[in-house]
């Protein structure tokens, strides 16, 4: 536990240097310039305490009262607006400062208007804004809080994370204060400006513009700036410590043998509550659902983890939607938990478009912070967890296939719940993975790139114009590219070569700002209509939204070299095959 607390402190300090801190940074720096000499200390104290409360204790409160998962963000916006307006009006600011100074004087030596009280209140509001920045270490601790007992270990880890972040911000605030010391005579003006900054940030948060901005700049920054503590947070030691504090290991499949045989399904454990979600779709008023509420309605629940650019997930959706249509009236509630793999998949409009395009009518929850994913200790897309009317997981399945077995499990639990007229098994028409595919999923960003003929690193590169000679499953960049941890952005003359063995080839692409085109060649020639994928017309794919594009669709598994000539500005993420 002590080691995990140390790692949490380091991870918190590093998080304060990542793009996620941008909504907090201008307010913190402004606060450091204005106010009394102890205001920075008050800010970081309040931030550490409220961050800890928001990420641990508040989880219990929200879950117990059945409040929406986005409540913390709403509280942050309201607090920022209220406090910002107070600071922007000097008489009100003076009254607030005096009241807080008297309050703090009652618990210790008088601080003589040193700004500690107002700084602490400001820090409390910033802690609520900062809470979504929690990385894997803290997420692994807090997301199970609502379904497990509170422990001192979880509290210590969250507090260490908050203190680490506060320490970094305190250094930044001190530096800003020294640089602007000559302007101290105008501290009143700075205080008014601070109030204005707080209101502006709150309004931006109200329209989700802060998260959009973070995602946009994160695509252009080196991986070590986007997530400076990634190696620490994803290390073996940290994962082992998290497993210990969670009291378990990664989720395991179960119940398939019993379902196939028509036997009673085993009890695999208590289902964790759905927690930490942002947006919901296909619910009354788009309000969150809870497992507790569904238990009261005597519903069987299927939790389906997915993400909209995952070809494995896309191929399962016709089956999942068919189950929803057949068994909803019999007592089944399906909840699609959308946990993103790439930054752009955090966009609510993108998820909403995918829901519409795939004809999904069952409830979908946005799990951008991996909160529910971590609560279930899940590691896979797609993954299904079937829960009975008493809130127990009775069946778990990972990956594609076994749809008949999963449906038998659904019917088994519905029968246990008293359903009698279930009708015949469903028959969904869906694309299936092809036997004999050997080329593995391949990422274009530097963080997970494998199989390239040259080392792939973050930054701007000119890979030259020569034609590569690739082994099977090999890739090569040519032309100019700008590589980040997760993406590759095409520049002048950009091409990518892929020697694949598969029937179908898919690529996650995006074209920020405007539509662009990709010329598709198979074995050096423009791809003909027959083997062209659904998104290719006359040898060219038109790229607009960030999604999965279907480039090649052969009659059988074959061995070919694919060449893509990309218009500058197109961004690539990952190849998948089928």
C-alpha positions in Angstrom: 0.0 0.0 0.0 2.8 2.5 0.9 4.3 1.9 -2.6 1.0 2.6 -4.3 0.6 5.9 -2.3 4.1 7.0 -3.5 3.2 6.1 -7.1 -0.1 8.0 -6.7 1.7 11.1 -5.5 4.1 11.0 -8.5 1.2 10.4 -10.9 -0.7 13.3 -9.4 2.2 15.6 -9.8 2.7 14.5 -13.5 -1.0 14.9 -14.2 -0.8 18.5 -13.2 1.5 19.0 -16.3 -0.8 17.3 -18.8 -3.5 18.9 -21.1 -6.2 17.8 -18.7 -5.2 20.6 -16.3 -5.8 23.4 -18.8 -9.3 24.4 -17.4 -7.7 24.7 -13.9 -4.4 26.4 -14.9 -5.4 29.9 -15.8 -7.5 30.2 -12.6 -4.7 28.9 -10.4 -2.1 31.2 -11.9 -4.5 34.2 -11.6 -5.1 33.3 -8.0 -1.4 33.2 -7.4 -1.0 36.7 -8.6 -3.8 38.4 -6.7 -4.9 38.2 -3.1 -3.0 37.8 0.1 0.4 36.1 0.4 -1.1 32.8 1.7 -3.8 32.5 -1.0 -1.7 30.0 -3.1 -1.4 27.7 -0.1 -5.2 28.0 0.5 -5.9 27.2 -3.2 -3.8 24.0 -3.2 -5.1 22.9 0.2 -8.7 23.3 -0.9 -7.9 21.6 -4.2 -6.3 18.5 -2.6 -9.2 18.1 -0.1 -12.0 18.6 -2.5 -10.3 16.4 -5.2 -10.1 13.6 -2.6 -13.7 14.1 -1.5 -15.0 14.2 -5.1 -13.1 11.1 -6.2 -13.8 8.9 -3.1 -16.5 10.0 -0.7 -18.8 11.7 -3.3 -18.9 8.4 -5.2 -20.8 6.8 -2.2 -23.1 9.8 -1.8 -24.1 10.0 -5.5 -24.7 6.2 -5.6 -26.7 6.2 -2.4 -29.0 9.0 -3.4 -29.3 7.8 -7.0 -28.0 11.1 -8.4 -26.7 11.6 -11.9 -23.0 10.7 -12.6 -22.3 14.2 -14.0 -23.3 15.9 -10.8 -19.7 16.7 -9.8 -19.1 18.6 -13.0 -22.3 20.5 -12.6 -21.3 21.5 -9.0 -18.0 22.6 -10.3 -19.6 24.9 -13.0 -22.0 26.4 -10.5 -19.3 27.0 -7.9 -17.0 28.6 -10.5 -19.7 31.0 -11.7 -20.8 32.0 -8.2 -17.2 32.6 -7.0 -16.2 34.3 -10.2 -19.0 36.7 -10.1 -18.2 37.5 -6.5 -14.6 38.3 -7.3 -15.5 40.4 -10.2 -17.5 42.8 -8.0 -15.0 44.4 -5.5 -17.5 45.1 -2.6 -18.7 41.5 -2.8 -15.2 40.1 -3.0 -14.2 42.2 0.1 -17.2 40.9 2.0 -16.4 37.2 1.1 -12.7 37.7 2.0 -13.6 39.2 5.4 -16.1 36.5 6.3 -13.7 33.7 5.4 -10.8 35.5 7.2 -12.9 35.6 10.4 -13.9 31.9 9.9 -10.3 30.8 9.5 -9.2 33.0 12.5 -11.6 31.0 14.7 -9.6 27.8 14.1 -6.1 29.2 14.5 -4.0 32.4 14.5 -5.3 35.3 12.7 -4.1 35.6 9.2 -4.7 39.3 8.8 -6.3 39.2 5.3 -3.7 36.9 3.9 -6.2 35.3 1.5 -6.0 31.8 2.8 -9.8 31.5 3.3 -10.8 32.7 -0.1 -8.0 30.7 -1.7 -9.2 27.6 0.0 -12.8 28.1 -1.3 -11.4 28.7 -4.8 -9.3 25.5 -4.4 -12.4 23.5 -3.4 -14.1 24.5 -6.6 -11.0 23.7 -8.7 -10.8 20.2 -7.1 -14.3 19.4 -8.6 -13.1 20.6 -12.0 -9.9 18.7 -11.7 -11.5 15.4 -10.6 -12.0 14.0 -14.2 -8.2 14.1 -14.7 -7.8 11.1 -12.4 -5.5 8.6 -14.2 -5.4 4.8 -14.1 -4.0 4.6 -10.6 -6.7 6.7 -9.0 -9.5 5.3 -11.3 -8.5 1.8 -10.2 -9.1 2.8 -6.6 -12.2 5.0 -6.7 -14.4 3.4 -9.4 -15.1 0.4 -7.2 -15.9 2.6 -4.2 -19.7 2.6 -4.8 -19.8 -1.2 -4.8 -17.3 -2.0 -2.1 -16.6 -0.9 1.5 -14.7 2.3 2.2 -11.1 1.7 3.3 -8.3 3.9 4.5 -6.1 2.7 1.7 -8.4 4.1 -1.0 -8.6 7.4 0.9 -4.8 7.6 1.3 -4.2 6.9 -2.4 -6.7 9.5 -3.5 -5.3 12.1 -1.1 -1.7 11.3 -2.3 -2.8 11.9 -5.9 -4.4 15.2 -5.0 -1.5 16.3 -2.9 0.9 15.5 -5.8 -1.2 17.6 -8.2 -1.5 20.4 -5.6 2.3 20.5 -5.1 3.0 21.0 -8.8 0.3 23.7 -9.0 1.8 25.4 -6.0 5.2 25.6 -7.6 3.6 27.0 -10.8 1.6 29.6 -8.8 4.7 30.6 -6.8 6.6 31.1 -10.1 3.8 33.2 -11.5 3.6 35.3 -8.3 7.3 36.1 -8.5 7.2 37.1 -12.1 4.3 39.5 -11.5 5.4 40.9 -8.2 5.9 44.4 -9.7 2.2 44.4 -10.5 1.1 43.8 -7.0 -0.2 47.3 -6.6 -2.9 46.4 -9.1 -4.0 43.3 -7.2 -7.6 44.5 -7.2 -7.7 44.5 -10.9 -6.1 41.1 -11.0 -8.8 39.8 -8.6 -11.5 41.1 -10.9 -9.8 39.5 -13.9 -9.6 36.3 -12.0 -13.4 36.4 -11.5 -13.8 37.0 -15.2 -11.5 34.0 -16.0 -13.5 31.8 -13.7 -16.8 32.7 -15.3 -15.4 32.2 -18.8 -14.0 28.7 -17.9 -17.4 27.7 -16.4 -19.2 28.8 -19.5 -16.8 26.8 -21.7 -17.3 23.8 -19.4 -21.1 24.2 -19.7 -20.8 23.6 -23.5 -18.1 20.8 -23.1 -15.7 23.1 -25.0 -12.9 22.4 -22.4 -12.9 18.6 -23.2 -13.0 19.2 -26.9 -10.1 21.6 -26.7 -8.1 19.1 -24.6 -8.8 16.3 -27.1 -7.8 18.5 -30.0 -4.4 19.6 -28.7 -3.7 16.2 -27.2 -3.6 14.8 -30.8 -0.8 17.3 -31.7 1.4 16.9 -28.6 4.1 14.3 -28.0 2.9 11.3 -25.9 5.1 12.2 -22.9 3.3 15.6 -22.7 -0.2 14.2 -23.1 0.3 11.6 -20.4 3.6 12.1 -18.7 3.0 9.4 -16.1 1.7 6.7 -18.4 4.7 4.3 -17.8 4.3 4.6 -14.1 0.5 4.2 -14.0 0.5 1.2 -16.4 3.5 -0.5 -14.8 3.4 -4.0 -13.5 4.0 -3.0 -9.9 1.1 -0.5 -9.9 -1.3 -3.0 -11.5 -0.4 -5.6 -8.9 -1.0 -3.0 -6.1 -4.3 -2.0 -7.6 -5.4 -5.6 -7.9 -4.6 -6.0 -4.2 -6.5 -2.9 -3.1 -9.5 -3.8 -5.3 -9.5 -7.3 -3.8 -9.6 -9.1 -7.1 -8.0 -9.6 -10.5 -9.0 -9.0 -14.1 -12.5 -10.2 -14.9 -12.9 -13.8 -16.1 -15.4 -15.4 -18.4 -17.9 -17.9 -17.1 -21.2 -19.6 -17.5 -20.8 -20.6 -21.2 -20.6 -24.3 -20.5 -23.8 -24.3 -18.4 -25.6 -22.0 -20.9 -24.8 -24.3 -23.8 -25.9 -27.4 -21.8 -29.1 -25.8 -20.6 -28.0 -26.0 -17.0 -28.5 -23.4 -14.3 -26.0 -20.6 -14.7 -23.3 -20.2 -11.9 -23.0 -17.1 -9.7 -19.8 -15.3 -10.7 -20.1 -12.5 -8.2 -22.0 -9.3 -7.3 -22.4 -6.9 -10.2 -20.7 -3.6 -9.6 -22.9 -0.5 -10.0 -22.7 1.6 -13.2 -20.6 4.5 -12.1 -18.7 7.6 -13.3 -20.7 7.9 -16.6 -21.1 11.2 -18.5 -23.9 11.2 -21.1 -26.7 8.7 -21.5 -28.9 7.9 -24.6 -32.1 6.0 -25.1 -33.4 6.4 -21.6 -36.3 8.6 -20.3 -35.0 12.1 -20.5 -31.5 10.7 -21.2 -31.2 10.2 -17.4 -28.8 7.6 -16.0 -30.0 4.1 -15.1 -28.7 2.2 -12.0 -28.6 -1.5 -11.4 -30.3 -0.9 -8.0 -33.2 0.7 -9.8 -33.4 -2.1 -12.4 -33.3 -4.7 -9.6 -36.4 -3.0 -8.1 -38.1 -3.5 -11.5 -37.1 -7.2 -11.5 -35.1 -6.8 -14.7 -32.4 -9.1 -16.1 -29.5 -6.8 -17.3 -26.9 -7.3 -20.0 -23.9 -5.0 -19.8 -22.2 -4.7 -23.2 -18.8 -2.9 -23.3 -18.1 -1.5 -26.8 -16.5 1.4 -28.7 -17.7 2.6 -32.0 -14.5 2.1 -34.1 -13.8 -1.4 -32.9 -14.7 -3.8 -35.8 -15.2 -6.6 -33.3 -17.8 -4.5 -31.5 -19.4 -3.5 -34.8 -19.9 -7.1 -35.8 -21.6 -7.9 -32.5 -24.1 -5.1 -32.7 -26.7 -6.8 -35.0 -26.9 -9.6 -32.5 -27.2 -7.3 -29.5 -29.9 -5.1 -31.1 -31.8 -8.3 -32.1 -31.8 -9.5 -28.4 -33.1 -6.1 -27.4 -35.9 -6.3 -29.9 -36.9 -9.8 -28.9 -36.5 -9.9 -25.1 -37.1 -6.3 -23.9 -40.8 -7.0 -23.2 -39.9 -10.2 -21.5 -37.8 -8.5 -18.9 -34.3 -7.8 -20.4 -32.6 -4.5 -20.2 -29.4 -4.1 -22.3 -27.0 -1.3 -21.4 -24.2 -0.5 -23.9 -21.3 1.0 -22.0 -19.2 3.0 -24.5 -15.6 3.1 -23.2 -13.3 4.9 -25.7 -10.1 3.5 -27.1 -9.0 6.7 -28.9 -9.4 10.3 -27.8 -11.9 11.3 -30.5 -14.2 8.5 -29.3 -14.8 10.6 -26.2 -16.9 13.0 -28.3 -20.6 12.7 -27.4 -21.8 13.8 -30.9 -19.6 11.0 -32.4 -21.1 8.4 -30.1 -24.6 9.7 -30.8 -23.9 9.4 -34.6 -22.7 5.8 -34.1 -25.8 4.9 -32.0 -28.0 6.2 -34.8 -26.0 4.6 -37.7 -26.1 1.2 -36.0 -29.8 1.3 -35.1 -29.2 1.0 -31.4 -32.4 1.6 -29.4 -31.3 0.2 -26.0 -29.7 2.5 -23.3 -26.1 3.6 -23.9 -23.8 5.1 -21.2 -20.7 7.1 -22.0 -17.8 5.8 -19.9 -15.0 8.3 -20.8 -13.2 8.0 -17.5 -13.2 4.2 -17.6 -15.0 4.2 -14.3 -17.5 1.4 -15.0 -14.9 -0.4 -17.1 -12.5 -0.5 -14.1 -15.3 -1.3 -11.6 -15.9 -4.5 -13.7 -12.1 -5.0 -14.0 -12.8 -5.4 -17.7 -10.0 -5.6 -20.3 -11.8 -6.3 -23.6 -13.9 -4.9 -26.4 -16.5 -6.3 -26.7 -17.4 -7.8 -23.4 -20.8 -8.9 -22.1 -21.8 -9.4 -18.4 -25.3 -10.9 -17.8 -26.8 -10.0 -14.4 -29.8 -11.6 -12.8 -32.7 -9.9 -11.0 -30.8 -10.1 -7.7 -27.8 -8.2 -9.0 -25.5 -11.1 -9.5 -23.3 -11.7 -12.5 -24.2 -15.1 -13.9 -22.5 -15.1 -17.3 -19.5 -13.3 -18.8 -18.2 -13.5 -22.3 -15.3 -11.6 -24.1 -14.8 -11.0 -27.8 -16.9 -12.0 -30.8 -18.8 -15.2 -31.4 -20.8 -17.6 -29.2 -23.9 -15.6 -29.9 -26.1 -18.6 -29.6 -24.6 -19.4 -26.2 -25.1 -15.9 -25.0 -28.7 -15.9 -26.1 -29.3 -19.2 -24.3 -27.9 -17.5 -21.1 -30.2 -14.6 -21.6 -33.2 -16.9 -22.0 -32.2 -18.9 -18.9 -32.2 -15.9 -16.6 -35.4 -14.6 -18.1 -37.0 -18.0 -17.4 -35.7 -17.9 -13.8 -37.3 -14.5 -13.5 -40.7 -15.9 -14.5 -40.8 -15.2 -18.3 -42.7 -17.9 -20.2 -43.3 -16.7 -23.8 -39.8 -16.1 -25.1 -40.4 -17.3 -28.7 -37.7 -18.8 -31.0 -34.0 -17.9 -31.0 -33.1 -14.8 -33.0 -31.3 -14.9 -36.3 -29.3 -11.7 -36.9 -27.6 -11.0 -40.2 -24.1 -9.8 -39.4 -20.6 -10.0 -40.8 -18.5 -12.6 -39.2 -14.7 -12.8 -38.7 -13.0 -14.9 -41.4 -11.0 -18.0 -40.5 -7.4 -17.9 -41.6 -6.8 -14.2 -40.9 -3.2 -13.9 -39.6 -2.4 -10.1 -39.8 -2.9 -8.7 -36.3 -4.5 -5.4 -35.3 -1.9 -2.7 -36.1 -1.7 0.8 -34.6 -0.2 3.8 -36.4 0.7 6.0 -33.4 4.1 5.8 -31.8 2.8 4.4 -28.5 1.8 1.0 -30.0 3.3 0.9 -33.4 4.7 -2.6 -34.4 5.8 -4.2 -37.6 7.1 -1.1 -39.4 10.3 -1.2 -41.5 11.7 1.7 -39.6 11.4 2.8 -35.9 8.3 4.9 -35.3 8.7 7.8 -32.9 6.7 10.9 -32.0 7.4 14.0 -34.0 7.5 15.2 -37.7 9.3 12.9 -40.1 10.2 12.6 -43.7 10.3 8.9 -44.6 11.5 9.4 -48.1 10.0 8.2 -51.4 11.5 4.7 -51.9 9.1 1.7 -52.4 9.6 -0.7 -49.5 9.9 -4.5 -49.7 7.8 -5.8 -46.8 7.5 -9.2 -45.2 4.0 -10.4 -44.4 2.3 -8.3 -41.8 4.9 -5.6 -42.4 4.1 -1.8 -42.7 6.0 1.2 -43.9 5.5 5.0 -43.9 6.7 7.1 -46.8 6.5 10.8 -47.4 6.0 13.3 -44.6 4.1 12.4 -41.4 3.5 13.9 -38.0 3.3 11.1 -35.5 1.9 11.3 -31.9 1.3 8.6 -29.4 -2.0 7.5 -30.8 -2.2 9.1 -34.3 -0.4 9.6 -37.5 -1.2 12.8 -39.5 -0.5 12.8 -43.2 1.7 15.5 -44.7 2.9 16.1 -48.3 3.4 12.9 -50.3 2.2 10.7 -47.4 1.7 7.0 -48.1 1.4 3.9 -45.9 2.2 0.4 -47.2 0.8 -2.8 -45.6 1.5 -6.4 -46.5 -1.6 -8.2 -45.2 -3.2 -11.7 -45.1 -6.9 -11.3 -44.6 -10.2 -11.0 -46.3 -11.2 -7.6 -45.2 -9.1 -4.5 -44.2 -10.4 -1.7 -42.0 -8.7 1.5 -40.9 -9.8 4.1 -38.4 -9.4 7.5 -40.0 -10.4 11.1 -39.5 -10.2 14.4 -41.4 -10.4 17.4 -39.1 -11.9 20.5 -40.5 -12.9 19.3 -44.0 -13.4 16.2 -46.1 -10.3 14.7 -47.7 -9.5 11.7 -49.8 -7.4 8.5 -49.7 -6.3 6.8 -52.9 -6.4 3.0 -52.4 -4.1 0.7 -54.3 -3.9 -3.1 -54.2 -0.6 -4.6 -55.3 0.4 -1.3 -56.9 -2.8 -0.7 -58.9 -6.0 1.3 -58.1 -8.3 -1.2 -56.3 -11.1 -2.5 -58.6 -14.8 -2.4 -57.6 -14.9 -6.1 -56.7 -12.3 -6.1 -53.9 -13.0 -2.5 -52.8 -14.5 -2.0 -49.4 -17.9 -0.3 -48.8 -16.2 3.1 -48.3 -14.2 3.0 -51.5 -15.5 4.4 -54.8 -13.4 4.2 -58.0 -10.3 3.6 -56.0 -10.8 6.5 -53.6 -12.2 6.7 -50.1 -13.7 10.0 -48.9 -12.7 10.7 -45.3 -14.8 12.9 -43.1 -16.0 11.8 -39.6 -13.6 10.0 -37.3 -14.7 6.4 -37.7 -13.9 2.9 -39.0 -13.5 2.9 -42.9 -13.9 -0.3 -44.9 -11.1 -0.3 -47.5 -10.8 -3.9 -48.8 -13.4 -6.7 -49.0 -12.1 -9.8 -50.8 -14.0 -13.0 -51.5 -11.6 -15.0 -49.3 -8.5 -14.7 -47.2 -5.7 -13.6 -49.5 -2.2 -12.2 -49.4 -1.7 -8.6 -50.9 0.1 -5.4 -50.5 -2.1 -2.4 -49.8 -0.9 1.1 -50.5 -2.7 4.2 -49.3 -2.0 7.7 -50.6 -3.4 10.2 -48.2 -4.2 13.8 -48.7 -2.4 16.0 -46.2 -4.3 16.5 -43.0 -5.9 13.1 -42.7 -5.3 11.3 -39.4 -4.9 7.5 -39.1 -5.3 5.4 -35.9 -5.4 1.7 -36.4 -5.8 -1.1 -38.9 -8.0 -4.1 -38.1 -8.8 -7.1 -40.2 -11.6 -9.6 -40.8 
